[in-house]
Amino acid sequence: MDKLIVSFLGITGIVGIYWFFFGKKEEAMEVTSIIIDGGYKPNAIKIKNGIATTLTFLRKDSNPCLEEIIFPEFKIKKFLPVMASTAA
């Protein structure tokens, strides 16, 4: 009976270690909100390397110059409706 308990605990420990090191990791996601009202607030952001980031834009200004964002390096082009949040 003792051998059975020790074997069970050993196998459980091995499975736990395997799960801890090789199991699927939850991806870290950073969300940054930008308000567009006569300009961008904040006008500069810092993004950590290697962390997936979502930029959320809230356009409050109806000026047509602010109706679209373009990030050519990332192939992102989004229309920004007035008084609505848009994720990019």
LINNOR-V190757 format. One record per residue. N is the residue number from 1. RES is the residue in three letters. SS is DSSP state (H for helix, E for strand, - for the rest). BURIAL is b if it has 9 or more other C-alpha atoms within 8 Angstrom, else e. Layout:
N&RES&SS&BURIAL, N&RES&SS&BURIAL
//
This chain:
1&MET&-&e, 2&ASP&H&e, 3&LYS&H&e, 4&LEU&H&e, 5&ILE&H&e, 6&VAL&H&e, 7&SER&H&e, 8&PHE&H&e, 9&LEU&H&e, 10&GLY&H&e, 11&ILE&H&e, 12&THR&H&e, 13&GLY&H&e, 14&ILE&H&e, 15&VAL&H&e, 16&GLY&H&e, 17&ILE&H&e, 18&TYR&H&b, 19&TRP&H&e, 20&PHE&H&e, 21&PHE&H&e, 22&PHE&H&e, 23&GLY&-&e, 24&LYS&-&e, 25&LYS&-&e, 26&GLU&-&e, 27&GLU&-&e, 28&ALA&-&e, 29&MET&E&e, 30&GLU&E&e, 31&VAL&E&e, 32&THR&E&e, 33&SER&E&e, 34&ILE&E&b, 35&ILE&E&b, 36&ILE&E&b, 37&ASP&-&b, 38&GLY&-&e, 39&GLY&-&e, 40&TYR&E&b, 41&LYS&E&b, 42&PRO&-&e, 43&ASN&-&e, 44&ALA&-&e, 45&ILE&-&e, 46&LYS&-&e, 47&ILE&-&e, 48&LYS&-&e, 49&ASN&-&e, 50&GLY&-&e, 51&ILE&-&b, 52&ALA&E&e, 53&THR&E&b, 54&THR&E&b, 55&LEU&E&b, 56&THR&E&b, 57&PHE&E&b, 58&LEU&E&b, 59&ARG&E&b, 60&LYS&-&b, 61&ASP&-&b, 62&SER&-&e, 63&ASN&-&e, 64&PRO&H&e, 65&CYS&H&e, 66&LEU&H&b, 67&GLU&-&b, 68&GLU&E&b, 69&ILE&E&b, 70&ILE&E&e, 71&PHE&E&e, 72&PRO&H&e, 73&GLU&H&e, 74&PHE&H&e, 75&LYS&-&e, 76&ILE&E&b, 77&LYS&E&b, 78&LYS&E&e, 79&PHE&E&e, 80&LEU&-&b, 81&PRO&-&b, 82&VAL&-&b, 83&MET&-&e, 84&ALA&-&e, 85&SER&E&b, 86&THR&E&b, 87&ALA&E&e, 88&ALA&-&e
//
